[in-house]
Amino acid sequence: MTVPLFVYGTLMRGERAHVLLGRAQYLGLARTAPSFELADFGAYPALVRGGSVAVHGELYEPDPETLASLDLYEGCPDLFRREPIALDGGAPCEAYLMLAGQALGCPRIDSGDWRTRRG
């Protein structure tokens, strides 16, 4: 049994990499607990522990093959690491996180919403 996966950037519906979630079951909109930062790398965001932002995204239930493909796409575990996190309200899931040191100097998306970053 897989743990739900929280996505917050290019994997969300309508974004360029969403096709990689094609076999995953969509569970709905979600938001993290307010304990993160969302770094803006231009072409993609990165979830970083240690802030005070609740990040907006979507929740999926991927099968093992889809999860393995997503790990490759996300450069896991070198660029991103898939780790357990808590959603707002305490529900557990996993998400791709970047170590804070890898995101130094990148602007932050204070709204926590990748889709409104340019607004």
Secondary structure by P-SEA (a helix, b strand, c coil): cccbbbbccccccccccccccccccccccccccccbbbbbcccbbbbbccccccccbbbbbccaaaaaaaaaaacccccccbbbbbccccccbbbbbbccccccccccccccccccccc
